[in-house]
Protein backbone atom coordinates (compact mmCIF):
# COMPACT_ATOMS: atom_id res chain seq x y z
CA UNK A 1 0.00 0.00 0.00
CA UNK A 2 1.55 3.25 -1.12
CA UNK A 3 -0.29 6.44 -0.31
CA UNK A 4 0.32 9.90 -1.65
CA UNK A 5 0.30 11.87 1.59
CA UNK A 6 0.61 15.14 -0.35
CA UNK A 7 -3.15 14.79 -0.91
CA UNK A 8 -3.65 15.44 2.81
CA UNK A 9 -4.11 19.14 2.05
CA UNK A 10 -7.28 18.45 0.05
CA UNK A 11 -10.71 19.24 1.38
CA UNK A 12 -13.47 16.65 1.47
CA UNK A 13 -17.19 17.14 1.86
CA UNK A 14 -19.09 14.82 4.14
CA UNK A 15 -22.83 14.97 3.60
CA UNK A 16 -25.58 13.45 5.65
CA UNK A 17 -29.08 14.61 4.84
CA UNK A 18 -29.03 18.39 5.03
CA UNK A 19 -25.71 18.61 6.84
CA UNK A 20 -22.55 19.29 4.81
CA UNK A 21 -19.12 19.70 6.33
CA UNK A 22 -15.94 20.73 4.51
CA UNK A 23 -13.01 19.11 6.30
CA UNK A 24 -9.33 19.24 5.46
CA UNK A 25 -8.24 15.62 5.03
CA UNK A 26 -4.97 16.28 6.83
CA UNK A 27 -6.82 17.41 9.95
CA UNK A 28 -8.67 14.11 10.42
CA UNK A 29 -6.97 11.88 13.01
CA UNK A 30 -9.36 8.95 12.93
CA UNK A 31 -12.98 7.97 12.41
CA UNK A 32 -14.96 5.58 14.59
CA UNK A 33 -18.43 4.15 14.17
CA UNK A 34 -20.93 3.03 16.78
CA UNK A 35 -23.90 1.31 15.13
CA UNK A 36 -24.88 3.94 12.52
CA UNK A 37 -23.34 7.07 14.04
CA UNK A 38 -19.82 7.88 12.85
CA UNK A 39 -17.52 10.18 14.81
CA UNK A 40 -14.81 12.06 12.90
CA UNK A 41 -11.99 13.18 15.23
CA UNK A 42 -10.18 16.25 13.93
CA UNK A 43 -6.78 17.46 15.14
CA UNK A 44 -7.53 21.18 15.15
CA UNK A 45 -9.13 22.30 18.42
CA UNK A 46 -10.02 18.69 19.22
CA UNK A 47 -13.11 19.14 17.06
CA UNK A 48 -15.50 16.21 16.68
CA UNK A 49 -18.05 15.78 13.88
CA UNK A 50 -20.91 13.27 13.82
CA UNK A 51 -22.42 11.69 10.71
CA UNK A 52 -24.92 8.96 10.02
CA UNK A 53 -22.64 7.14 7.61
CA UNK A 54 -21.12 3.69 7.50
CA UNK A 55 -17.40 3.27 8.06
CA UNK A 56 -17.16 1.44 4.74
CA UNK A 57 -18.30 4.61 2.96
CA UNK A 58 -15.63 6.68 4.74
CA UNK A 59 -13.07 4.01 3.89
CA UNK A 60 -13.98 4.22 0.20
CA UNK A 61 -13.92 8.04 0.20
CA UNK A 62 -10.56 8.29 2.02
CA UNK A 63 -8.54 5.27 0.84
CA UNK A 64 -6.48 7.37 -1.58
CA UNK A 65 -5.60 9.82 1.21
CA UNK A 66 -3.66 7.39 3.41
CA UNK A 67 -6.45 6.17 5.66
CA UNK A 68 -6.69 2.53 6.64
CA UNK A 69 -8.96 0.38 8.75
CA UNK A 70 -7.35 -0.83 11.98
CA UNK A 71 -10.33 -2.75 13.34
CA UNK A 72 -14.02 -3.24 12.64
CA UNK A 73 -14.95 0.18 14.02
CA UNK A 74 -12.00 2.50 13.31
CA UNK A 75 -10.33 4.16 10.33
CA UNK A 76 -6.98 5.93 10.98
CA UNK A 77 -5.07 8.63 9.09
CA UNK A 78 -1.64 7.10 8.34
CA UNK A 79 0.05 10.49 8.72
CA UNK A 80 -0.59 10.47 12.47
CA UNK A 81 0.59 6.94 13.28
CA UNK A 82 3.54 7.16 15.65
CA UNK A 83 4.13 3.48 16.41
CA UNK A 84 2.78 -0.02 16.53
CA UNK A 85 3.04 -1.66 19.95
CA UNK A 86 2.06 -4.78 21.84
CA UNK A 87 0.41 -4.27 25.19
CA UNK A 88 -0.92 -7.21 27.22
CA UNK A 89 -0.88 -9.44 24.11
CA UNK A 90 -2.93 -6.88 22.20
CA UNK A 91 -1.78 -4.88 19.20
CA UNK A 92 -2.04 -1.12 19.68
CA UNK A 93 -1.52 1.76 17.27
CA UNK A 94 -0.11 4.82 19.00
CA UNK A 95 -1.07 8.11 17.35
CA UNK A 96 1.10 11.23 17.55
CA UNK A 97 -1.38 12.89 19.90
CA UNK A 98 -1.02 10.01 22.40
CA UNK A 99 -4.30 8.27 21.53
CA UNK A 100 -4.03 4.47 21.54
CA UNK A 101 -6.29 2.44 19.26
CA UNK A 102 -6.73 -1.33 19.27
CA UNK A 103 -5.42 -3.01 16.10
CA UNK A 104 -7.13 -6.24 15.07
CA UNK A 105 -5.03 -9.36 14.48
CA UNK A 106 -6.39 -9.52 10.94
CA UNK A 107 -5.01 -6.07 10.10
CA UNK A 108 -1.73 -6.35 12.02
CA UNK A 109 0.55 -7.69 9.26
CA UNK A 110 -0.81 -5.30 6.65
CA UNK A 111 -0.42 -2.26 8.91
CA UNK A 112 3.05 -3.34 10.01
CA UNK A 113 4.21 -3.43 6.38
CA UNK A 114 2.65 -0.02 5.78
CA UNK A 115 4.37 1.56 8.78
CA UNK A 116 7.79 0.11 7.88
CA UNK A 117 7.65 1.39 4.28
TITIRO-338115 format. One line per field, with one value per residue (C-alpha): residue in three letters; x, y, z. Coordinates in steps of 0.5 Angstrom, whole numbers, always signed. Example, Ala and Ser with C-alpha at 12.3 -4.5 7.8 and 13.67 -1.06 7.14 Angstrom:
# TITIRO-338115
aa = (ALA  SER)
c1 = (+25  +27)
c2 = (-9  -2)
c3 = (+16  +14)
This chain:
# TITIRO-338115
aa = (UNK  UNK  UNK  UNK  UNK  UNK  UNK  UNK  UNK  UNK  UNK  UNK  UNK  UNK  UNK  UNK  UNK  UNK  UNK  UNK  UNK  UNK  UNK  UNK  UNK  UNK  UNK  UNK  UNK  UNK  UNK  UNK  UNK  UNK  UNK  UNK  UNK  UNK  UNK  UNK  UNK  UNK  UNK  UNK  UNK  UNK  UNK  UNK  UNK  UNK  UNK  UNK  UNK  UNK  UNK  UNK  UNK  UNK  UNK  UNK  UNK  UNK  UNK  UNK  UNK  UNK  UNK  UNK  UNK  UNK  UNK  UNK  UNK  UNK  UNK  UNK  UNK  UNK  UNK  UNK  UNK  UNK  UNK  UNK  UNK  UNK  UNK  UNK  UNK  UNK  UNK  UNK  UNK  UNK  UNK  UNK  UNK  UNK  UNK  UNK  UNK  UNK  UNK  UNK  UNK  UNK  UNK  UNK  UNK  UNK  UNK  UNK  UNK  UNK  UNK  UNK  UNK)
c1 = (+0  +3  -1  +1  +1  +1  -6  -7  -8  -15  -21  -27  -34  -38  -46  -51  -58  -58  -51  -45  -38  -32  -26  -19  -16  -10  -14  -17  -14  -19  -26  -30  -37  -42  -48  -50  -47  -40  -35  -30  -24  -20  -14  -15  -18  -20  -26  -31  -36  -42  -45  -50  -45  -42  -35  -34  -37  -31  -26  -28  -28  -21  -17  -13  -11  -7  -13  -13  -18  -15  -21  -28  -30  -24  -21  -14  -10  -3  +0  -1  +1  +7  +8  +6  +6  +4  +1  -2  -2  -6  -4  -4  -3  +0  -2  +2  -3  -2  -9  -8  -13  -13  -11  -14  -10  -13  -10  -3  +1  -2  -1  +6  +8  +5  +9  +16  +15)
c2 = (+0  +6  +13  +20  +24  +30  +30  +31  +38  +37  +38  +33  +34  +30  +30  +27  +29  +37  +37  +39  +39  +41  +38  +38  +31  +33  +35  +28  +24  +18  +16  +11  +8  +6  +3  +8  +14  +16  +20  +24  +26  +33  +35  +42  +45  +37  +38  +32  +32  +27  +23  +18  +14  +7  +7  +3  +9  +13  +8  +8  +16  +17  +11  +15  +20  +15  +12  +5  +1  -2  -5  -6  +0  +5  +8  +12  +17  +14  +21  +21  +14  +14  +7  +0  -3  -10  -9  -14  -19  -14  -10  -2  +4  +10  +16  +22  +26  +20  +17  +9  +5  -3  -6  -12  -19  -19  -12  -13  -15  -11  -5  -7  -7  +0  +3  +0  +3)
c3 = (+0  -2  -1  -3  +3  -1  -2  +6  +4  +0  +3  +3  +4  +8  +7  +11  +10  +10  +14  +10  +13  +9  +13  +11  +10  +14  +20  +21  +26  +26  +25  +29  +28  +34  +30  +25  +28  +26  +30  +26  +30  +28  +30  +30  +37  +38  +34  +33  +28  +28  +21  +20  +15  +15  +16  +9  +6  +9  +8  +0  +0  +4  +2  -3  +2  +7  +11  +13  +18  +24  +27  +25  +28  +27  +21  +22  +18  +17  +17  +25  +27  +31  +33  +33  +40  +44  +50  +54  +48  +44  +38  +39  +35  +38  +35  +35  +40  +45  +43  +43  +39  +39  +32  +30  +29  +22  +20  +24  +19  +13  +18  +20  +13  +12  +18  +16  +9)
